[in-house]
Amino acid sequence: MQIRVLDCHGGELLDLKTTCVQVGERLLIDAGALVSNLTIDQQVEIDDIVVSHSHFDHIKDLAMMADVVAGRRRRPVTIHGSPRTIEAIRKFFFNDRLWPDFTRIPSRKNPTFALKVFRPGHAFEVAGLSVLPVPVAHPVESMGFIVKGRSGAFAMSGDTGPTTRFWKELNRTENLRFAMVELSFPDEQIEVAKISGHMTPRRLGAELRKLERRDIPVFLYHFKPAFARALRAQLHRVGRAEIYPLSPGDTFTF
């Protein structure tokens, strides 16, 4: 399995883009930095996009991708999401008001995108992999993911504050190679983090005590660009040895 981080921030500023992770050649998790990192030919090759939740920084490049790939593929790109995520994309995004409805363009029989609902807590197959969506704590319905292949598994927390089920699933996942976990605000912004459903270093430290697998490296993503420097200075407050900030272009192969 090959995983490439197209970008990994919780906002945009100059050359910093929002979250998008590529698995193999044809699968993406979230769509925050898609068009700025993939060529036209590479975008046309994408078959599936798994979306963690409906917040704009995780879905925004679906709009730009639609313009690029419309009419260039034999079948639609499938967008996978939880019930409320797909409902939000259908009602508030591809609605011919905020953006043209690319679930009907170029035609109803041959659309650019197909929207497909997964069941939270139930694994589904995509791109030859098993993806387990795990509900996490956020103001909207949000999922973490455990992605399993023949050579091992990795996890992404999605946007979340303190949660429980995600860590329980990680503790029982065999051959787990690493976890990507969100960290958004410095400790001084704890009230904002609580309201918006995100992590601070000390908050994350308490969460990681629920992860019994001390041998699992933890890679941090979703830094808010305005606080990136402060967050890096506070990483020691997490209280775990193997924690590393993710960077755009990071690649993992196993």
N, C-alpha and C positions, 0 to 999 in steps of 0.2 A: 504494500500500500504506500502511495506517495501523497503527502499532504503539503500544500504550498499556501502560505499566508499571503494573500494579495494585499490586504491591509487589516488593521486591527485596533483602530481607535474608536472612541465614543463620541466623536465629532470630527469636524474638518477644519483645517487651518493650513494654508500654504500647501506643502507637500504631504500633509497627513490626511488620510482618508478613513472612512468608516469600515465596519467589519465585513470581510468576505474571505472565505477559506475554500480553496479548490482541492478536491480529492480525486486523484487520477486526472483524466483529461475531460471527463464529461459530467462531473458532479460538482456543485457549489453548495456551501452552507452559508446562508445569508447573501445579500446582494448590495453591500455598501460600497464596494470598490471594484466593481466588475468592469465597467467600460474603460476605466482609466488604466487597467492593467492587462487587458486581453485584446488582441487584434480582432479584426472582423472575422477572420477565419477561425480563430480560437473561440469566439463567442458562438459562431454557428455550430461548433462541435458540442456545445453544452446541451445535454439532454434533460437534466434534472436540477432543480434548485430547491433545497430544503430550507425553509424560513423558520427562524426561532420564534418570532412574534411580529406584530404589525407596526411597530414604531418605525418612523421614517428612515432612520439611519441604517436599518437592516433590510429595507425593501426599495430604496429610492432608485437604484440603478436598473431595476426592472423596467422602468419607463424608458431609459435611454437605450437599454438593450433591445427593447421592442422595435425601435426605429431601425436598428442595425440588422436584425435577423429576420424581420417580417418578409415573407415571401422567398426566403433563401433556404428553408428547410422543408423536408418532405413530411415531417410530422411536428406537432407543437412541442415546445419546451414545457415540461411539467413542473409546476410550482407546487410543492408539498407543504402543507401547513396544518395547524390544529384547526378545529371548527371555527373558533372566533377569529383566528388570523385570516383564514380564507374568506370568511364573511366580511371582514373589514377591507380586505383587498378588493373584493368584488363590489362592495357598496360604496367605498370612499376613494378608491384609487382608479381602477379601470371602470369608470362609470360614465365616460363621455363628457364629464364636466371638469374634473381635476386632470384627467388624462384619457385619451381615446381607449375604448374597450378592446384591447388586443386579444381578448378571448373570443372575439368575433371578426377580427381583421387578420388577413385579407378577406376571409369569409367564415361563416359559421362552420362549414365542413372542413376548412383548413386554417384554423386560427394560429396565431403566433404562440399563444400560451394556453395551456390547459391547467385548471385549478383542481387540485386533488387533496382531499381531507385525509389526514391520518388520525388514529385514535391515540390520545395521550396515554402513555403507559403501556402501549402495545407496539412491539417491534414491527417494522415493515421492511421489505426488500427494495433496494434501489441501487442501480449501477453495480450489481453483483455483491452488494454489501448489505448487512443488517443494521438498521438504524432504530435505536430505541429512544423515543421522545419522552423525557421525564419532566413533569410539571415542576416549575420553580416559582419563586416568590417575586412578583413584579406587578405594577398597577394594571397591566393587561395580561391576558393569557399568554404565558411565555414558557418556552421549553429549553431545557438542556438536552444534549444528545450524547448517546454512547454509540459509536460507530464501530462495528465489528467486521473483520475480514478473516481470511484464512491465516494470515500471519500475525494477527493480534488486534487490539482495539485501542481507540483513543476516545477522550471525552471532551465536550465543550459545555460549559455551565449555562450559556445564554445569559441574558441580563437578569440579575437576581440579587435580592437581599438575602438575609438569613433564611435557610431552607433546610430540609431534612432528607427527603426522599432521594435527591440526587446523590448525596454522600452514601446513603445505604446501597444504592445501585452500584456505585463505584467500588465499594468494599467487597462486593460479591462478583465483580466482573473479572473473569479469568484473562490472563495475558494482557492486562491493561498496561500500555506503554507510557502514556502520559495523560495529563489533564490540562486543558486550557480553561482558566477561571477568570471571570471578570473582576476588575478593580477600577473604579471610576473616579472617586473623589478622595482628597486627603482627609485626614482625621478632623481637621478644623471645619470641614463641611459635612459633619455627621448628620445634622438635621436635614440638609438637602438630600443626602444619601438615603435617609429613612423615608422621606416623602416620595422620592423617585424610585425606590426599590433597587439600590445599588450598594456596592461594597466600598468601605474605607480600609486602610491597612489593619487597624486594630479589629475592626469588624470581621475582616477576612481571616485574621489570625484565629479568632474564636471559631469560625466556621471550619477551618482546616483541621482543628482538633477532632472533628467528626470523621475525618479521613484516616482510617486505621492503617492504610497502606503507606507507610513511611518511605518506601522505596520508590514511590511514583514521583517523577519530576512534575512540578506545577509551573505552567507558563501563563503569565498574566497578560490580559488584553483588555481593551475598552477604556484605556486611560483617556480622560477628557483632556483635549489638547491644552487648554488654559492651565491645567494643573499637572502636566506631565513631569515637569522638573521637580515639583514638590513631592509627587508620588514616588519617584525614584529615590528621593532623599529619605523617604519614610519606609522603604521596603523592609528595613531591619525590624520594624515594629510588627511585621506579620509573624515573626517567631518561628520560621521554618527554614531549614537549610537550603533545600533544593527548590528555590523559586527563581524564576527568570522572566524578565519582561520580553514579550514577543516583539518582533520587528517586522515590517513589511519585507517580503522576500524570504523569510525563514522557511526552510523545507525540512520535512521529516520523512524518512523512508524506513519501512520495516516489512 
